[in-house]
Amino acid sequence: MTGKEQLMNILLAPHVTEKTSLAMQNHNQYAFRVRRSATKPQIRAAVELMFDVKVTGVQVVNEPGKTRRFGKTIGRTQDWKKAYVSLLAGQAIDLEAKPKA
């Protein structure tokens, strides 16, 4: 894979909840579900490439998987990583539009 292809695979999906909606409105921060192996510089580069915006900061949260039951069987969901991306004032990401490739 080339560098651009690797960056395009870093972001898995936008993570939209009540908490992230408030962060969007109040702090110009967007949340994404990212690969567990992704680093902050890679996440920054991926967002700048895909959405053509200027990133001012990246915060990363490792979310542990939850224990789940299916009858007698006890299992566990996968751990995952979430990234909060802060943008330069006046810039925004339209999560409903298709990303720029």
C-alpha positions as CSV (number, residue, x, y, z in Angstrom):
1,M,0.0,0.0,0.0
2,T,1.1,3.5,-0.7
3,G,1.2,6.3,2.0
4,K,-2.2,7.8,0.9
5,E,-3.9,4.3,1.0
6,Q,-2.6,3.7,4.5
7,L,-3.9,7.1,5.7
8,M,-7.3,6.4,4.1
9,N,-7.5,3.2,6.2
10,I,-6.7,4.9,9.6
11,L,-10.2,6.4,10.1
12,L,-12.9,3.7,10.4
13,A,-16.0,5.8,11.1
14,P,-17.2,9.0,12.7
15,H,-18.3,8.5,16.3
16,V,-21.4,10.5,17.0
17,T,-23.0,10.6,20.4
18,E,-24.5,13.3,22.7
19,K,-21.1,14.0,24.2
20,T,-19.3,14.3,20.8
21,S,-22.1,16.5,19.5
22,L,-21.5,18.9,22.4
23,A,-17.8,18.8,21.7
24,M,-18.5,19.7,18.0
25,Q,-20.6,22.7,19.0
26,N,-18.6,24.0,21.8
27,H,-14.9,23.2,21.0
28,N,-14.9,22.4,17.3
29,Q,-13.8,18.8,18.1
30,Y,-14.8,15.8,16.1
31,A,-14.6,12.2,17.2
32,F,-13.6,9.2,15.0
33,R,-13.3,5.5,15.5
34,V,-9.7,4.7,14.4
35,R,-7.5,1.7,14.0
36,R,-6.0,0.5,17.3
37,S,-2.5,0.8,15.8
38,A,-3.0,4.4,14.7
39,T,-0.8,7.1,16.2
40,K,-1.6,10.8,16.7
41,P,0.5,12.0,13.7
42,Q,-1.2,9.4,11.5
43,I,-4.7,10.4,12.6
44,R,-3.8,14.1,12.0
45,A,-2.5,13.4,8.5
46,A,-5.6,11.2,7.7
47,V,-8.1,13.8,8.7
48,E,-6.2,16.6,6.9
49,L,-6.0,14.4,3.7
50,M,-9.6,13.2,3.7
51,F,-11.5,16.3,4.8
52,D,-9.1,19.1,3.6
53,V,-9.0,20.9,7.0
54,K,-6.3,22.1,9.4
55,V,-6.0,20.0,12.6
56,T,-4.8,21.8,15.7
57,G,-4.7,18.8,18.1
58,V,-5.5,15.1,18.5
59,Q,-6.5,13.3,21.7
60,V,-6.8,9.5,21.8
61,V,-8.8,7.3,24.0
62,N,-8.4,3.5,24.2
63,E,-11.8,2.1,24.9
64,P,-11.8,-1.4,26.6
65,G,-14.2,-4.1,25.2
66,K,-17.2,-5.0,27.2
67,T,-18.1,-8.4,28.6
68,R,-21.2,-9.9,26.9
69,R,-23.2,-13.1,27.4
70,F,-24.9,-15.3,24.9
71,G,-26.7,-17.9,26.9
72,K,-24.1,-19.7,29.1
73,T,-21.2,-18.5,27.0
74,I,-19.4,-15.5,28.3
75,G,-17.5,-13.5,25.7
76,R,-15.9,-10.1,25.2
77,T,-16.1,-7.4,22.5
78,Q,-12.9,-6.1,21.0
79,D,-11.1,-3.1,22.5
80,W,-11.1,-0.1,20.2
81,K,-9.6,3.4,19.9
82,K,-11.4,6.7,19.6
83,A,-9.7,10.0,18.5
84,Y,-11.0,13.5,19.3
85,V,-9.7,15.8,16.6
86,S,-9.6,19.6,17.2
87,L,-9.8,21.9,14.1
88,L,-8.6,25.4,13.5
89,A,-11.3,28.0,14.3
90,G,-13.7,28.6,11.4
91,Q,-13.2,25.2,9.9
92,A,-15.7,22.3,10.0
93,I,-16.2,18.8,8.8
94,D,-19.5,17.8,7.1
95,L,-19.9,14.2,8.3
96,E,-22.8,13.5,6.0
97,A,-20.8,14.4,2.8
98,K,-18.5,12.0,1.1
99,P,-14.8,12.5,2.1
100,K,-12.4,13.8,-0.4
101,A,-10.2,11.2,-1.9
